[in-house]
Amino acid sequence: MATQPWFPTPMYFENAVGTEFINIQNELFNVYNQLKFLQNPNWGNDTHCLSEDAFVRNVLIEKNCTNFLGFLDRSLNTYLDELEFKYDREYNIASSWFTLTKPGQYAHRHDHGGVDLSGVYYLQTNTESGNLYFQSPLRSLGTNLIYEIVNNDTEVAAQEGLLGVWPGLLEHGTYTNNSELDRISISFNIQYRRHYD
């Protein structure tokens, strides 16, 4: 038997395209222009800014972002279809917020705690504004030679219209924005109802 990549972490990425992309972009830029952004003083002045009341506010629901929510719902169902999940798919968006990463800023490595899924949508970015990266969940096993070999971070190129979804416990961050453009993204946390009939 050849080498098998067992125990993978399922992650989902999809780009909004065409008219749907245009509608989502217009909708989210409209919301972005209404928000106030703050920087966490405990994170340092070279880290990203978050929309006010991040982590406790649900700006996507509050601002009725129906175009984006429809795209997200379809993407979540495709993700669960591919995982062959056959149970109740009722979920709650526990929180959602906008992130503003100015030139020279980055997002430190972090996770989103015990939520089922976390995710991001890139509203404004370019090839120099800092990619998203994920740390291997097997990092703590790195004293073993084999895990040391395979425990490299995984990097995803940030693109406008890209939606990403992954387990909330997975550590991730973004590299420094080396462009002259503000990187703008929307993050969210999702909890599924535990009901297996």
N, C-alpha and C positions, 0 to 999 in steps of 0.2 A: 504494500500500500504506500502510495506517495505521501509526502508531507501534507497534512490537512490543517487549514486555518480555522480551527474550532474556537468557540466562544467569541464570536465577533460582536461588535456593538452596532446595531442597525441604526443608520442615520439616513435622513431623507433630504434631498435637494431638488428643487424645481424652479424654473424661471417662468415668470409671468410673461406673456408675449402678446403681440398684436393689440387689438382694441382693449382687451382686459388689462394689459400692462398700462396703457395710457390712462384708463379710468382709475386704476389703483394709484398711479403716480399723482394724478390730479387731486384725488380724494385725500391722500396722505400729506401732500404738500400743503393743502388747505388747512389741515389740522396742525401740522408742524408750525405754520405761521401764527397760530393762536397760542402757542405754548411758551412758557417761561422755563429756562434751563438753569440748573444749578450744578456746581461742582462739589463733590464730597470733600470737605477739608481734611479728612483723615487719609485720603488717597493720594494727596500730592497734587501740585498744580500742573503736572504733565499728564494727568489722566483725563478721561472723557467727562462730559457733562451729561446729566440725565434730566428728563422733563420732571417738573415739580411733582412731588409725591410719588415718585417711582416706587415700585414694588408693592404699594398699597392701592394704587389707582389702576383702573382699567380703562385707559384712554380710548382703545379701539371700540369698546362698547359704548362708553360715555359719549363719544363723538359720532356714533352710528356709522362706522366705516364699513358699509355693506359690501362694497366691491372687494375690499381686502378680505373681509370675513368669509365671503363666499369662496374665494380662492384658497384661503386657509382650510376651510372645512373640506373642500374637495381633496386637497393635498393630504390632510390627516386621514381621510378614508382610504386614499390610495396607499398610503404608508401602512395602514392596518391590514388592507387587503393583501399586500405583499408579504406581511408577516402571518397571514392566514388566521387573523384574529376573528373569531366567529361570535363573540358575545356582545353585550350591550355597549354601544359606542357613545353614550351620552357623556358629554364633557362640559367642563366649566373653564373659561379663561380666568384664572385666578388673579392675574395682573398683567398689565401691558403698559409700555412706556416707550418714549423716543430717546435715542441716544445721539448726542452731537459730539463728534470727535474732530476737533480743530487741528490744523497743521501742527505737528510736533507732539500731539497727544496720542495716547494708546489706551486700551482697556486691559487692565491687569488680569491675570489668570484667576478664574473663579468658577463656582458652580451655582446652581439655582436651588440647591437643597432637595427636599423630598418630593418635589412635584414630579408627575409622570413624564411630562415633556416640556422642554424649553425650545425656544426658536428665535429666529431673526429674519427680518426682511430688509434688504438694502434698498433704500430710497435714493440715496445719492452717494456715489463712490467712483473711483477710477483705479487704474492699475497701480498707482503709487500711494494710495491712501491707507494701505495697511490691510493685509489679509487676516482672515479668521483662522485660528488654529485650535486644535484639540489635543489635550494630553491623554496618553493611554491610561485607561482605568486600571491597567496592570502595573503601573509605575512602581507601586510598593514592592513588587516582586523583582525589582531590578538587580538585586544582589545575585540572582541566578543568571548564569551566562546566557541562556536562551532568551529569557525575558529582557536581558540587557540589549540583546541584538534587535529584538522586535519592538521595543518600547519607544520608538521615535514618535515625536509629535506629528500629527497629520494637519496639513495646511489646505485651506479652501480659498480660492481666489474670489474676493468680494466683487460682485457685479450688480449693477442696477437691475432690480426686478428679481433677484435671487432670494428664494425662501429656503431656509434650512430648519430642520426639526431633529431633535436628538433627546435622549434620556436626560432628565434634569440634573442628575448627579454627575454628569460628565464635565470635567474641568475644561475650560476654554478661555480664550482671550483674543485680542486683536493686536497686531503689530503696530508700530508707530506710523502715524499718518505722515508720510514724507512728501505729500503733494501740497499744492496751494489751495486745494478744495476741501471744504468741510465734508467729512463723511457723516451721513445721516442714516440711521437705521431704526427699526422698530423691533423691540424684544417683547416676548410674551412667555407666560407660564401656563401650562394646561394640566388640569387634574381630571382623570376619568372616574366616572362613577363605578364603584365596585359592585357589580350585580351580575351574577353568572346563573341565569335561569336555563 
